[in-house]
Amino acid sequence: MRMLNKLWRDNKSLVAFLFLMVLFRSAVADWNVVPTGSMLPTIREGDRIVVDKMAYDLRVPLTHIAIAHLHDPQRGDIVTIDSSAAHELIVKRLIGLPGDSVAMRDNVLYVNGVRADYRPLKLAPLPGDAVSHGDYLTERFDGVAHTVRLAPDAPSPRDSFGPVVVPPGKYLMLGDNRDNSADSRYFGFFAREELMGRARRVAFSLDPDHYCEPRFERFGAPLDAATPLAGR
């Protein structure tokens, strides 16, 4: 008992700091490792993204219990989702809001009957292009613009769906790497309580293909500006 008391006296400041850090990362802000390329080119494998845990809700730390709803998720947001269907934390882009009608035809998106506009981009080869050729385009709809990747040599078997109507309290999410993303096309709609936060920026990035070499050009980069939109 004396040893425990001594350990507590000697380390209580460290224990308090670690406890507060856990609470902060649970309820206020966190960073998440991105292990897959489902959000290429916006998020690359090895990126550590900053997640605003208070973007939508104020939650009891270490739980999914919302104390207060702060803001409504918006179309185009990059969202971290604690998905019960996927059984893991995933990162996708919000495409369909409650009540929206969403459809896709050969990777062309339609929201509420309006076709998204696409413009080709010229980008240097990115991770994944060595396995299958990637085409990059700016996708614009309803005031939202971001980059998507298509793989014409290896199209997704679910590059067409709908139209579907997003139910109340649910959201439709897609990955920016449209032909290589497990998203709402596989897991269905995501409930509001599964939306953990909004990702806006890369904290830092390590290249998994080059012995985790730092990619300094991505440190602190805004996500939707992290990849130059050439040809806009």
C-alpha positions in Angstrom: 0.0 0.0 0.0 2.8 2.4 0.8 4.4 1.7 -2.6 1.1 2.5 -4.3 0.7 5.7 -2.4 4.2 6.7 -3.3 3.6 5.9 -7.0 0.5 8.0 -6.9 2.2 10.9 -5.3 5.1 10.7 -7.7 3.0 10.3 -10.8 -0.4 12.0 -10.1 0.4 14.9 -12.5 1.1 12.5 -15.3 -1.9 10.4 -14.6 -4.1 13.5 -14.5 -2.6 14.7 -17.8 -3.2 11.3 -19.5 -6.8 11.2 -18.2 -7.6 14.6 -19.5 -6.0 13.8 -22.8 -8.2 10.7 -23.2 -11.3 12.8 -22.4 -10.1 15.5 -24.9 -9.6 13.0 -27.7 -12.9 11.3 -27.0 -15.1 14.4 -26.9 -13.3 17.4 -28.4 -10.7 16.6 -31.1 -8.7 13.6 -32.2 -6.5 12.4 -35.0 -7.1 9.2 -36.9 -4.9 7.1 -39.1 -6.2 6.4 -42.6 -5.1 2.8 -43.6 -6.9 2.5 -46.9 -7.2 4.4 -50.2 -11.0 4.7 -50.3 -10.8 8.5 -50.1 -8.1 9.0 -52.7 -7.0 11.5 -53.8 -8.4 13.7 -51.0 -6.9 11.5 -48.2 -3.9 9.2 -48.9 -2.9 6.0 -47.1 -0.7 7.0 -44.2 -2.4 10.4 -43.6 -3.2 11.3 -40.0 -6.3 13.5 -40.2 -7.5 15.9 -37.5 -11.1 15.2 -36.5 -13.3 17.8 -34.9 -15.4 15.8 -32.4 -17.6 18.8 -31.6 -18.5 19.5 -35.2 -22.0 18.1 -34.8 -22.7 17.0 -31.2 -21.4 17.5 -27.7 -21.0 14.0 -26.3 -20.4 12.4 -22.9 -16.7 11.5 -23.1 -16.0 7.9 -24.0 -19.6 7.3 -25.1 -21.9 7.9 -28.0 -24.4 9.8 -25.8 -25.1 13.2 -27.2 -25.7 15.9 -24.6 -26.5 18.6 -27.2 -26.7 18.8 -31.0 -24.5 21.7 -32.1 -24.6 21.7 -35.9 -26.3 19.7 -38.7 -24.0 17.7 -41.0 -23.6 19.4 -44.4 -23.4 18.0 -47.9 -19.7 17.6 -48.8 -18.4 17.2 -45.3 -15.7 14.5 -44.7 -17.0 12.5 -41.8 -15.6 9.9 -39.5 -18.3 7.2 -38.9 -18.3 4.6 -36.1 -20.3 2.2 -38.3 -22.2 -0.7 -36.7 -22.6 -2.2 -40.2 -18.9 -2.0 -41.1 -17.8 -2.8 -37.5 -15.1 -0.2 -37.6 -14.4 3.5 -37.8 -14.5 4.7 -41.4 -14.0 8.0 -43.2 -16.3 9.0 -46.1 -17.8 12.1 -47.7 -21.4 13.1 -47.0 -23.4 13.0 -50.2 -27.1 12.6 -49.3 -29.0 14.4 -46.5 -32.2 13.2 -45.0 -35.0 13.5 -47.6 -32.6 13.6 -50.6 -33.1 11.4 -53.7 -29.7 10.1 -54.7 -28.8 8.0 -57.8 -25.6 7.0 -59.7 -25.3 5.9 -63.3 -21.9 4.7 -64.4 -20.3 6.7 -61.6 -22.2 9.9 -62.6 -24.0 11.2 -59.5 -27.5 12.6 -59.4 -28.9 14.4 -56.3 -32.6 15.3 -56.3 -32.7 14.7 -60.0 -29.8 17.1 -60.9 -26.7 15.7 -62.6 -23.4 16.5 -61.0 -20.9 18.3 -63.2 -17.5 16.7 -64.0 -14.3 18.2 -65.3 -11.1 16.2 -65.9 -8.0 17.0 -63.9 -4.3 16.4 -64.7 -2.6 15.0 -61.6 0.7 13.2 -61.0 0.3 9.4 -60.5 -0.9 8.7 -57.0 -0.9 5.6 -54.8 -3.2 3.0 -56.4 -2.5 4.1 -60.0 0.2 1.4 -60.3 -2.5 -1.3 -59.7 -5.2 0.2 -61.9 -5.1 3.4 -63.9 -6.9 6.3 -62.2 -8.8 9.2 -63.8 -9.3 12.3 -61.7 -12.2 14.7 -62.0 -13.7 17.6 -60.1 -17.2 16.7 -59.1 -19.6 19.7 -58.6 -23.2 19.5 -57.3 -25.4 21.7 -55.1 -22.6 24.2 -54.4 -20.1 21.4 -53.4 -16.9 20.7 -55.3 -14.2 18.1 -54.6 -12.0 15.7 -56.4 -13.0 12.1 -57.2 -11.0 9.2 -58.6 -12.4 6.7 -61.1 -10.7 3.4 -62.2 -11.9 2.8 -65.8 -9.9 -0.4 -66.0 -11.4 -1.8 -62.8 -14.9 -0.2 -62.3 -16.9 -0.9 -59.2 -19.7 -3.4 -59.5 -21.8 -0.8 -57.8 -21.1 2.2 -60.0 -24.8 2.5 -60.6 -27.7 2.5 -58.0 -31.0 4.1 -57.1 -32.6 6.5 -57.0 -32.9 6.0 -53.3 -34.4 8.4 -50.8 -32.4 9.0 -47.6 -34.6 8.3 -44.6 -35.0 10.8 -41.7 -32.0 10.8 -39.3 -29.8 9.0 -41.8 -27.1 10.0 -44.3 -25.7 8.6 -47.5 -21.9 8.5 -47.7 -19.5 7.8 -50.6 -15.7 7.5 -50.8 -13.9 9.9 -53.2 -12.2 6.8 -54.7 -15.5 5.8 -56.3 -14.4 2.4 -57.7 -12.6 1.3 -54.6 -14.7 2.3 -51.6 -16.9 0.3 -49.2 -19.5 3.0 -48.3 -23.3 3.4 -48.4 -23.5 1.2 -51.5 -22.4 -1.7 -49.3 -23.4 -0.7 -45.7 -26.5 1.3 -46.3 -27.4 4.6 -44.8 -25.5 5.8 -41.7 -27.4 7.1 -38.6 -26.7 10.5 -37.1 -25.4 9.0 -33.9 -22.7 7.1 -35.8 -21.3 10.3 -37.1 -18.3 11.0 -34.8 -16.9 14.2 -36.2 -15.8 16.2 -39.2 -12.3 15.9 -40.7 -10.9 19.1 -42.2 -7.2 18.9 -42.2 -4.2 16.5 -42.4 -2.2 16.5 -39.1 0.8 14.8 -40.6 1.5 12.1 -43.2 3.8 9.1 -43.4 4.4 7.2 -46.6 3.7 3.5 -46.0 5.4 2.6 -49.4 8.7 4.3 -48.4 9.4 3.1 -44.8 7.0 5.7 -43.3 9.0 8.6 -44.7 7.3 11.9 -43.8 5.4 13.6 -46.5 6.0 17.2 -45.3 4.0 18.8 -48.1 0.9 17.3 -46.5 1.6 18.4 -42.9 -1.3 20.7 -41.9 -2.9 20.7 -45.3 -6.6 21.3 -45.6 -8.2 18.1 -46.9 -10.1 19.5 -49.9 -7.0 21.6 -50.8 -4.5 18.9 -50.1 -4.6 17.8 -53.7 -4.2 20.6 -56.3 -7.2 20.9 -58.5 -5.4 21.4 -61.8 -7.5 22.4 -64.7 -10.3 24.0 -62.6 
